[in-house]
C-alpha cells in the first residue's frame, strides 16, 4: 500500500483541525516481515542520498519532532536512523531548560544545534515547547524566563511575537539551504494512557516514566488546542508540518521515513567532480600506491 505524504502535510494552504485528525490509519503493511522490508528499502535510499548530501555539502536538513508524552518520538527517530551512516547525522533531545539555557532567548538552545551543510539533524522537542508547555503553564514564562516586566504584561503579544520569530527563523533557514521538516506525532489519549501504564508495569521502562506525565494529562484539552494553533500559525511550504497518526508505531515510522525520503530525493545534488589537473594527480597517486606494494 503506497504512502501519500500529502495526506499528512500542512503547508499553510489548509487549516488543521485536531478534532478531525485521525490517530490511526489503515496499516501500510500486512505483516511484521513486510514492515521490516519496507523500512529497510526506504532507509537504504535515505542512506545513499544522505551520503550524497554529505559529499555535495550544500544542503542541510532539520527534522523537528513534537508530541505528547509516550507518543513515540525516541523510538521513531531511532527506527529512522538505524543503519544510516552516523557521520552525517545527529540527534539532540531537549528536556527542561537548564539555567544556562534560561539565560538566553527562547530559541537559543536549538539554534546552537542546527545542522551544518551536508548533515541531517533531528531535534526531539524544540523551540515549539515555548508555545506548548509554556503557553499551557504561563507561570514558567513569568517566573523562570525572567523577561523584562514590560514584555510580559500582555501575554497574547508574547505568543504572537514568538510565532512571528519562529516563522521568520524557519524562512531564514530555508533561504540558507536548510530543509525544515516538522513532525507532530498525533497520539490518542487512550493509547497514551496504555503506554504510560506499560512504562509503570515494565521495570525496564520505569526510567522513562515521570510522575509529572500523569499530572500533565489533566491538561489534555489545553494541549490539543495549542498543538492545533502551533500547526496553523507556523505551517508553510518552506517549513511544512506533518501530522502523523501515532497510535500504531510501525505505521508512524513508515510515514515519517517516507516523508524524509521524499524531501531528500527532491534535492538537486551531485558528487564533486575533479578537474583535469586533479584527475591527473589522482592517476599518478595510483602508481605511487602500486609501487608501495612492491
C-alpha positions in Angstrom: 0.0 0.0 0.0 1.5 3.3 -1.1 2.0 6.1 1.4 0.9 9.5 0.1 2.7 12.1 2.2 0.2 14.8 1.1 -2.4 13.1 3.3 -0.4 14.2 6.4 1.0 17.6 5.1 0.1 21.0 6.3 1.9 23.8 4.4 -0.4 26.8 5.2 -2.9 26.1 2.4 -5.5 24.5 4.6 -6.4 24.7 8.3 -5.6 21.9 10.7 -8.4 20.8 12.9 -7.1 18.5 15.6 -10.6 17.1 16.4 -10.9 15.9 12.8 -7.4 14.5 12.8 -7.1 10.7 13.0 -4.6 9.0 15.3 -4.8 5.6 13.4 -4.9 4.8 9.7 -5.2 1.5 7.9 -1.9 -0.4 8.1 0.5 0.1 5.2 2.0 -3.3 5.9 0.4 -6.8 6.1 2.9 -8.4 8.4 5.9 -7.6 10.6 8.1 -9.1 7.9 6.7 -6.7 5.3 7.1 -3.8 7.6 10.8 -4.6 8.2 11.3 -5.0 4.4 9.6 -1.6 3.7 11.7 0.2 6.3 14.9 -1.4 5.1 14.2 -0.3 1.5 13.4 3.3 2.5 16.4 3.6 4.8 18.7 2.2 2.1 17.8 5.1 -0.2 17.9 7.7 2.6 21.4 6.5 3.4 22.6 6.8 -0.2 21.1 10.2 -0.6 22.4 11.4 2.8 25.9 10.3 1.7 25.5 12.3 -1.5 24.3 15.3 0.6 27.4 15.0 2.8 29.6 15.0 -0.3 27.7 17.7 -2.1 28.0 19.9 1.0 25.4 22.5 0.1 22.2 21.4 1.8 21.3 20.6 5.4 18.1 19.0 6.8 16.4 19.8 10.1 13.8 17.4 11.4 11.7 18.7 14.4 9.6 16.3 16.4 6.8 17.4 18.7 4.3 15.2 20.5 2.6 14.4 23.8 4.4 12.1 26.2 4.6 8.5 25.1 3.7 9.3 21.5 6.9 7.6 20.3 9.4 10.3 19.4 12.5 8.5 20.6 11.6 5.2 19.0 10.6 6.8 15.7 13.9 8.7 15.5 15.9 5.6 16.4 14.0 3.5 13.8 14.6 6.0 11.0 18.3 6.4 11.7 19.3 2.8 12.4 21.6 1.7 9.5 22.3 5.2 8.2 25.9 6.4 8.2 26.3 8.3 11.6 28.9 10.7 10.1 26.2 12.8 8.5 23.5 12.7 11.2 23.0 13.8 14.8 20.2 13.8 17.3 19.5 16.4 20.1 16.9 15.9 22.8 15.7 19.0 24.6 14.3 18.5 28.1 13.6 21.1 30.8 15.8 24.1 30.1 19.0 24.4 32.1 20.0 27.6 33.9 22.3 28.4 31.1 19.6 28.0 28.5 17.2 30.1 30.5 19.8 32.9 30.5 19.4 33.1 26.7 16.5 33.8 24.4 13.9 31.1 23.9 15.3 29.8 20.6 19.0 29.8 21.6 19.4 26.2 22.7 18.0 24.9 19.4 20.0 27.5 17.3 23.3 26.2 18.6 22.4 22.7 17.5 21.4 23.4 13.9 22.8 21.2 11.1 25.9 22.3 9.2 25.9 21.8 5.5 25.8 18.2 4.4 24.1 16.9 7.6 20.8 15.8 8.9 19.8 16.8 12.4 16.9 15.6 14.5 15.5 17.7 17.3 13.5 15.8 19.8 11.4 18.7 21.0 12.3 22.3 20.1 11.6 25.9 20.5 7.9 25.0 19.9 7.9 23.9 23.6 7.7 27.7 24.3 4.3 27.8 22.7 3.1 24.5 24.0 4.2 23.8 27.6 4.8 27.5 28.4 1.5 28.6 26.9 -0.4 25.9 28.9 1.7 26.9 32.0 2.4 30.6 31.6 3.9 30.7 35.1 7.0 29.2 33.6 7.4 32.3 31.4 6.8 34.7 34.3 8.9 33.0 37.0 11.7 31.2 35.2 12.5 33.0 32.0 12.9 36.4 33.7 11.9 38.5 30.7 11.7 42.3 31.3 8.4 43.0 33.0 7.2 45.4 30.2 7.4 42.5 27.8 5.2 40.1 29.8 2.3 42.5 30.6 0.4 41.3 27.5 0.8 37.5 27.2 -1.1 37.4 23.9 1.5 39.7 22.4 4.2 37.4 23.7 2.8 34.4 21.9 2.1 36.4 18.8 5.7 37.6 18.7 7.1 34.1 19.3 5.1 32.7 16.4 6.4 35.6 14.3 10.0 34.9 15.3 9.7 31.2 14.6 8.2 31.8 11.1 11.0 34.3 10.3 13.7 32.0 11.6 12.5 29.0 9.6 12.3 31.1 6.5 15.8 32.3 7.1 17.0 28.6 7.5 15.3 27.7 4.2 16.9 30.7 2.4 20.3 29.4 3.5 19.8 25.8 2.2 18.4 24.1 5.3 15.3 21.9 4.6 13.0 22.2 7.6 10.6 19.4 8.3 8.3 19.3 11.3 6.5 16.3 12.7 3.6 16.3 15.1 3.1 12.7 16.3 -0.6 12.6 17.0 -1.4 10.0 19.6 -4.8 9.4 21.2 -5.5 9.9 24.9 -6.4 6.2 25.2 -3.2 4.9 23.6 -1.1 7.4 25.6 -2.7 6.0 28.8 -1.9 2.4 27.7 1.8 3.3 27.1 2.2 5.2 30.3 0.8 2.2 32.2 3.2 -0.1 30.4 6.1 2.1 31.5 5.0 1.7 35.1 4.5 -2.1 34.8 7.6 -2.9 32.9 10.8 -2.5 35.1 12.9 -1.9 32.0 10.8 1.1 31.1 10.4 2.7 34.6 13.1 5.1 33.8 11.0 6.6 31.0 8.1 7.4 33.4 7.8 10.7 35.2 5.1 11.3 37.8 4.6 14.7 36.2 3.3 13.0 33.0 0.2 11.9 34.9 -0.5 15.5 36.1 0.0 16.8 32.5 -2.8 14.6 31.3 -5.2 16.8 33.2 -4.4 19.5 30.7 -5.0 17.2 27.6 -7.6 19.5 26.1 -5.4 22.6 26.6 -2.6 20.9 24.8 -4.8 19.8 21.9 -5.7 23.5 21.4 -2.1 24.7 21.4 -1.0 21.9 19.1 -3.7 22.9 16.6 -2.6 26.6 16.9 1.1 25.6 16.5 0.5 24.0 13.2 -1.8 26.7 11.8 0.5 29.5 12.9 3.7 28.1 11.5 2.9 25.7 8.6 4.5 26.9 5.4 5.6 25.5 2.1 9.2 26.0 3.0 8.6 24.5 6.5 5.7 22.2 6.4 4.1 20.3 9.4 3.3 16.6 9.0 0.6 15.4 11.4 1.4 11.7 11.7 -1.1 9.3 13.3 0.9 7.8 16.2 -1.4 5.0 17.7 0.4 2.4 15.6 4.2 2.7 15.9 5.0 0.8 12.7 2.7 2.9 10.6 4.1 6.1 12.2 7.7 5.1 11.4 6.9 4.2 7.8 5.1 7.5 7.3 8.0 9.6 8.8 10.6 7.7 6.9 8.7 8.2 3.6 8.4 11.9 4.2 12.1 12.3 4.8 12.8 10.1 1.8 10.6 12.3 -0.4 12.3 15.5 0.6 15.9 14.3 0.4 15.2 12.8 -3.0 13.9 16.2 -4.2 17.3 17.9 -3.6 19.4 18.6 -6.6 22.8 17.2 -5.6 25.9 15.7 -7.2 29.2 14.3 -6.2 32.0 16.8 -6.7 33.9 16.3 -10.0 37.6 16.6 -10.2 39.0 18.9 -12.9 41.6 17.6 -15.4 44.6 18.6 -13.2 43.1 16.9 -10.2 42.4 13.7 -12.2 46.0 13.6 -13.5 47.2 13.9 -9.9 45.0 11.1 -8.8 46.2 8.8 -11.6 49.8 9.5 -10.5 48.9 8.5 -7.0 47.6 5.2 -8.2 51.1 4.4 -9.5 52.6 5.5 -6.1 50.2 3.2 -4.2 51.1 0.3 -6.5 54.8 0.9 -6.1 54.4 0.8 -2.3 53.3 -2.8 -2.6 56.5 -3.8 -4.3 
